[in-house]
Amino acid sequence: MIITEVTHRCLIFSFDDIIYSSPTNIVAINGKQHVVICDTYLGPDCMADVMQVVNEAFGPKPTIVFNSHGDWDHHWGNCFFGDAPIIAHEQTARYIEARGAAELEENVQYQRGDITITPPTVTFADEYEVPGEDILFFHSPGHTVDSSSCVAREARVLFAGDNLEVPIPYLNSPDLDGYIGTLQHYLELDVDVVVPGHGTIVATLDLVRQNLDYLQRLLDRRAQQYERGPAKNVHLHNLGVICGCR
């Protein structure tokens, strides 16, 4: 676990347990009345380590959990948080309820601690403003149709979940127009720090522009340059998604 303090209000915890993935990021935001935890990774053991640091850094406060989407590596630690509200898009809750147990069985080698699949308890369709805080969760379809993001306005931090990747995004949905719209919206946000679900923390919006350029090239059939080089496998996967082959 690598800990990065990006502002006095925000800590990022980066884990490197999944062999085929770049490091996975969890964000902790110190709000006025709450601590907000964005994604919960591979289980309660990971979250116990995170919360020990969070409590020492921010002091004891009620916790709110946010799930950026329903993929298994972003919600297995939900069960650590007891009665704390777990907030996500309504499609995320349905996905975890439907697929959570099967995905745990399929990926059991990655679990960290005794996991009980725990779906979100508070859902939204478009956006959700955290009461008493300057923190907003909003639906941002892209990597998946249920993907959502978190913007902490006072801390000037955007957590984009898996909607941003280095060097190019990884598609699980063929809706390129919706994905492009999400990234264009990111560019309108007044933030200093951008945190992807996986990979390097970014201090500018350049990663958004880079991912947006790729998606526009993919939409216009101008992405042939990605058929070779380090992003080849991801690009070929994305072509399969948009043509309905995957």
N, C-alpha and C positions, 0 to 999 in steps of 0.2 A: 504494500500500500504506500503510495506516494501522496503527500499532502501539499497542496499549493494554496497559499493565501493570495487571492487576487484583489481583494479589497478588505478593509477591516470588517465588512459585513458578509463576506463570502469565502468559504473554504471549498476546495475541490479535492476529492479523493479519487485517485486513479489506481485501478487494479489490472493485473495482467495474468489472469488465470485461464483464459480461454485461448486455446492454442491457435485457432484460425483467425483470431480477431486482434486488432490493435487495442491498446488499453481502454478499459471501460471507465467512464467518469460518473461519479455521484457528486451532486452539488448540495451544499448546506448553506442556507441563507439565514442570517441573523436578523429577524424582523423586530418590530417594536414590541410585539406581544408574543410572537411565536418563533420557533425555529422551523423552517421549511426544508424538507429533505426531498430532493428530486431524484427519483429512481432508487431501487433498493438492491440491485445486483443479485448475487447468487445465494443469498440465504441469511439467516439470523446471525451466524458467526461473523460474517463481514460487517453487518450492521452494528453488532456489539462493539467492534473495534472503532467504527465510525463515530458512534454516539459517545463513546468514552472521550474522544478528542473534542467533539462538539460541545459536550457539557462542560469540559474544562475551559474551552475557549469562549463560549457564549453564556455560560451559566444556565441554571435550570429554567426552562420555559416549556410550555405546552408545545408538542410537536404536531406538525401537519405534513403528511406524505403526499407526494405527487408522482404518478406514473405517467411517463411520456407516451407509452404505447404498450401493447399487450405482449410483445416478444418476451420469452422466458427469462432472458438474462437481465431484465429490467424490473422484475417484480417479485422474485423469490424471497426477498428479505421483508416483504410486507408483514409477514406473520410476527416479526420481532416487535412490532409497535403496539400490540394490545388493542386498546380502545381508541387510539389516535385516529382521526379521520384520514382516509386515503382517497384522494381526489384524482379523477381521470375523466377522459371523454367517455360518453355512454357506450360507444362501440368498443372501447378498451375493456370495460367491465364485462361486456357480453363475450368478448373473445377469451378473456381469462377464465370465465366461468365454463366456457365450452371446451377450451383447448388446454387449460392449465395442467390438469392431471396427466394428460397424454404427453405433453412436452416435458414434464418432469421425468416421466418414465423414459423418454427417448434420450434425455441429456443428463441422467442421474449422476454420471461421473463428475459433473461440475458442481453439484450441490455442496453448500458450505453450511452444515448444521442440519437440524431436524426441521424440515420444511412442511408447513401446512399451506396449501394454495389459498391465498387470501385476496379475493377480488376487491376492487375499490368500493368504498361505502358511500361516497358522494360523487355524483356524476353531473356532467354538463353537456350541452349540445354545441354551443358556440364559444363561451368563455366563462370564467369564474374568477371573481375578484376576492382575494383572501380578506376576510373581515378585519378591519383595523390595520391593514398593511397596504403598502404600495407595491403589491405583488399580484400579477395577473397570469392565470393559465388560459390558453386559448387554443382552439382547434386549428391545426396547421397540417392538413393532409400532404403527404409527400412520400417518405419512405414506406409508410403504410397508410391506409385510408383513415385509420384512427389516430394517427400521430398528433400530439399536442406539444406545445412549448410553454416555457415559463419565462416571463420577463420581470426582473426585480428592478423597478424604475429608479429607486433611490441609490441602489448599489450599481446601477447601470450595467447589469449583466443579463445576457440572454442564454438560456439553456435550451438548445434546439433538439435534444434527443438525437435520434439517428437520421434526422433530416439533413445533417451535414456530415460529410465524410472526407477523408484525405486519401487520394487526390480527387476522387469523383464519388458521387453518391451511389448507394446500392439500392436498387428498386425492388420493392415487393408489391407495388401497385402500378398498373399501366397508365394512370391518370397524369400524364406529363403536364397538361395545362394547369391542373390543380397544384402540382408540385412547384411549377414555375411561379404561380401566384403566391404561394407561401414564401418562397425565397425573395420575391419582390417586396413582400410585406416586411420581411426581416430588415431589408435595406432602409425602410422608413423609420425603424425604431431608433431611439436615442440611447444607444448603449456603447460602452467602451470595450467590453469583454464578451466574446462569443465562446460558448462551451458546447462542443459536439458530444453526442453520446459515447463515441469512441474516438480516440486519437488525441492530437495535441490541442491544448487550450490556445485560443487565438485572441490576440489583443486588438484586432481590427475586424472589419467586415469583409476582408479580402477573401476569406474562405467561402463566404456566401456568394460573392461575385464569381469565384472560380467554379463552384458547383452550378450556379445559374448558367454560366456560359456553356458548360457541358450539356445541361438539359436542353438548352435552346438548340445546340448543335444536333443533339439526338433527335429532337422534334423535327428539325429541318433536314435530316439525313445528311448532316455535315460532320459526323463524328468519326470518320474513317481513321483518323490519326490515332484513335484509341484501340485500334485492332492490333496494335503491337505495343510493346513496352510494358511497364510494371502494372498498369491498370487493365491489361487485356482481359483477364478472366472476369473481372467485375463488369467490364463493358459488354462482353459476350453474354453474361447473365442478364444484363439490362435489356439487351436486344431480344433475348428470349421472353422476357416479361412483357415487353410492349407488343410483341407479335403473337402473344398468347401461347407460347411454346412451353411456359413454365408455370 
